[in-house]
């Protein structure tokens, strides 16, 4: 009987445990605690631009909400609403989001006190409330956040004595409390770098008589925990600055056996850090030509602040006189491009999920990130897949990182043949609509399993690839487009995704949708109306021919030598 009971218990765990974990966040009334906490935060904020509009109290899953990042287990781990003109106060209900790891609320107008309840977020490693209007004392409860690595409370109106409890945060690598009204003695802090300029009532411990109330401290203190340069970690934000030797060892001296991919920005190598962590190390081209160290670090920091579940997280960087390297988490399922060539073939539902995830990541870069980031090389090779085959947009911000010119027109068109929007190819001028065009091509790659420049070749024809796609759609021959290795798919959904792709790749940038509209259309909202409107425009063009009527595509494939994975093009043209 005991054996039967054990077997029954095992069966119960196998079949019901996933349901238990999925409902563990629910209250007795069936309300998700995280939804409840987020709605409390929304209620206390003033949101003039409606960026929190899709936060819905009737939802049981907040993971699709803007500004919210979730773990693979659908737990809220990130809250990021920087530079959204939010005002009001920060609700104490933030303390109920007990799985939070990152909170980015900088550059808003949030006032009131910092809720002491933040001290209950024991998993928090990044907290940025800078450039707001917070007042009152820094809660002593922040000292409970023993895993906190990055703390920015600068440029607020905080007052009271410097909280001695912050000494308890032994993992703290960077802290900025500058330009507040803090007072009292300054204890010895564990952080390697901290900034307290602009707090005229603060003094170093032991110097109270000489300067209390009269003399500001220097801009920052750089504390070296160890004289061993190989162990010293210099951090920028929540990023680690790696030693070049450390990355050499991790990648076996950048061995070709560890090469994960090549692209316009440089080569990517698989690496294993000393603690066993697997990483991907991108060795940038033209390392010493990427601008000065300060400029490079500034751009890297801006990239690191773009935090979203569908964006590749930047872990760290390395700068030498001749090298620029970026360190990312290792993505076990590689890129969409490589996965489309692998067996077994991705099923239709996974391809649709990848498309939606990539669209959400790009929407964040374009419409929710400050400053706005234009990718400039959206393609299957730059969309990575995590352990669960969720889409993660990689290489974002690198175009700007390597083009340090104060202009929207660059002297080098960066991108991949077949993915480059016509206006970018001809003028060198990029915009969000440049990325929208690339995303449309990505959708066609997901449908066909082919790279952009292989479309026409697969159909045994030369000519404009988008014209061919359009022709197949008009003649209702979409079956000819579908990846032959994909066993089944939804024909209605297939037509909808092709329509979204054609809308995204329209010749004139102004005719293309925004990425937020693309997300809505992929979710089944507004596509029919948008498609009908585009068809009316097409019909009008047939009646009144214009200069663009015969220029639907940006590339005409007439030479097999163009079938390359990536090509940097000089410009402007």
Rosetta blueprint (number, residue, H / E / L):
1 X L
2 X H
3 X H
4 X H
5 X H
6 X H
7 X H
8 X H
9 X H
10 X H
11 X H
12 X H
13 X H
14 X H
15 X H
16 X H
17 X H
18 X H
19 X H
20 X H
21 X H
22 X H
23 X H
24 X L
25 X L
26 X E
27 X L
28 X L
29 X L
30 X L
31 X L
32 X E
33 X H
34 X H
35 X H
36 X H
37 X H
38 X H
39 X H
40 X H
41 X H
42 X H
43 X H
44 X H
45 X E
46 X E
47 X L
48 X L
49 X L
50 X L
51 X L
52 X L
53 X L
54 X L
55 X L
56 X L
57 X L
58 X L
59 X L
60 X L
61 X L
62 X H
63 X H
64 X H
65 X L
66 X L
67 X L
68 X E
69 X E
70 X E
71 X L
72 X L
73 X L
74 X L
75 X L
76 X E
77 X E
78 X E
79 X E
80 X E
81 X L
82 X L
83 X L
84 X L
85 X L
86 X L
87 X E
88 X E
89 X E
90 X L
91 X L
92 X H
93 X H
94 X H
95 X H
96 X H
97 X L
98 X L
99 X L
100 X L
101 X L
102 X E
103 X E
104 X E
105 X L
106 X L
107 X L
108 X L
109 X L
110 X L
111 X E
112 X E
113 X L
114 X L
115 X L
116 X H
117 X H
118 X H
119 X H
120 X H
121 X L
122 X L
123 X L
124 X L
125 X L
126 X E
127 X E
128 X E
129 X L
130 X L
131 X L
132 X L
133 X E
134 X E
135 X E
136 X E
137 X L
138 X L
139 X L
140 X H
141 X H
142 X H
143 X H
144 X H
145 X L
146 X L
147 X L
148 X L
149 X L
150 X E
151 X E
152 X E
153 X L
154 X L
155 X L
156 X L
157 X E
158 X E
159 X E
160 X E
161 X E
162 X L
163 X L
164 X H
165 X H
166 X H
167 X H
168 X H
169 X L
170 X L
171 X L
172 X L
173 X L
174 X E
175 X E
176 X E
177 X L
178 X L
179 X L
180 X L
181 X E
182 X E
183 X E
184 X E
185 X E
186 X E
187 X L
188 X L
189 X L
190 X L
191 X L
192 X L
193 X E
194 X E
195 X E
196 X L
197 X L
198 X L
199 X L
200 X L
201 X E
202 X E
203 X E
204 X E
205 X L
206 X L
207 X L
208 X H
209 X H
210 X H
211 X H
212 X L
213 X L
214 X L
215 X L
216 X L
217 X L
218 X L
219 X L
220 X E
221 X E
222 X E
223 X L
224 X L
225 X L
226 X L
227 X L
228 X L
229 X L
230 X L
231 X L
232 X L
233 X L
234 X E
235 X E
236 X E
237 X L
238 X L
239 X E
240 X E
241 X E
242 X L
243 X L
244 X H
245 X H
246 X H
247 X H
248 X H
249 X H
250 X H
251 X L
252 X L
253 X L
254 X L
255 X L
256 X H
257 X H
258 X H
259 X E
260 X E
261 X E
262 X E
263 X E
264 X L
265 X L
266 X E
267 X E
268 X E
269 X E
270 X E
271 X E
272 X E
273 X L
274 X L
275 X L
276 X L
277 X L
278 X E
279 X E
280 X E
281 X E
282 X E
283 X E
284 X E
285 X L
286 X L
287 X H
288 X H
289 X H
290 X L
291 X L
292 X L
293 X H
294 X H
295 X H
296 X H
297 X H
298 X H
299 X H
300 X H
301 X H
302 X H
303 X H
304 X H
305 X L
306 X L
307 X L
308 X L
309 X L
310 X L
311 X E
312 X L
313 X L
314 X E
315 X E
316 X E
317 X E
318 X E
319 X E
320 X L
321 X L
322 X L
323 X L
324 X E
325 X E
326 X E
327 X E
328 X E
329 X E
330 X L
331 X L
332 X L
333 X L
334 X L
335 X E
336 X H
337 X H
338 X H
339 X H
340 X H
341 X H
342 X L
343 X L
344 X L
345 X L
346 X L
347 X L
348 X H
349 X H
350 X H
351 X H
352 X H
353 X H
354 X H
355 X H
356 X H
357 X H
358 X H
359 X H
360 X H
361 X H
362 X H
363 X H
364 X H
365 X H
366 X H
367 X H
368 X H
369 X L
370 X L
371 X L
372 X L
373 X L
374 X L
375 X L
376 X L
377 X L
378 X L
379 X L
380 X H
381 X H
382 X H
383 X E
384 X E
385 X E
386 X L
387 X L
388 X L
389 X L
390 X L
391 X E
392 X E
393 X E
394 X L
395 X L
396 X L
397 X L
398 X H
399 X H
400 X H
401 X H
402 X L
403 X L
404 X L
405 X L
406 X L
407 X L
408 X L
409 X E
410 X L
411 X L
412 X E
413 X E
414 X L
415 X L
416 X L
417 X L
418 X L
419 X L
420 X L
421 X L
422 X H
423 X H
424 X H
425 X H
426 X H
427 X H
428 X L
429 X E
430 X L
431 X L
432 X H
433 X H
434 X H
435 X H
436 X H
437 X H
438 X H
439 X H
440 X H
441 X H
442 X H
443 X H
444 X H
445 X H
446 X H
447 X H
448 X H
449 X L
450 X L
451 X L
452 X H
453 X H
454 X H
455 X H
456 X H
457 X H
458 X H
459 X L
460 X L
461 X L
462 X L
463 X E
464 X E
465 X H
466 X H
467 X H
468 X H
469 X H
470 X H
471 X H
472 X H
473 X H
474 X H
475 X L
476 X L
477 X L
478 X H
479 X H
480 X H
481 X L
482 X L
483 X L
484 X L
485 X L
486 X L
487 X L
488 X L
489 X L
490 X L
491 X H
492 X H
493 X H
494 X H
495 X H
496 X H
497 X H
498 X H
499 X H
500 X H
501 X H
502 X H
503 X H
504 X H
505 X L
506 X L
507 X L
508 X L
509 X H
510 X H
511 X H
512 X L
513 X L
514 X L
515 X H
516 X H
517 X H
518 X H
519 X H
520 X H
521 X H
522 X H
523 X L
524 X L
525 X L
526 X L
527 X H
528 X H
529 X H
530 X H
531 X H
532 X H
533 X H
534 X H
535 X H
536 X H
537 X H
538 X H
539 X H
540 X H
541 X H
542 X H
543 X H
544 X L
545 X L
546 X L
547 X L
548 X L
549 X L
550 X L
551 X L
552 X L
553 X L
554 X L
555 X L
556 X E
557 X E
558 X L
559 X L
560 X H
561 X H
562 X H
563 X L
564 X L
565 X L
566 X L
567 X L
568 X L
569 X E
570 X E
571 X L
572 X L
573 X L
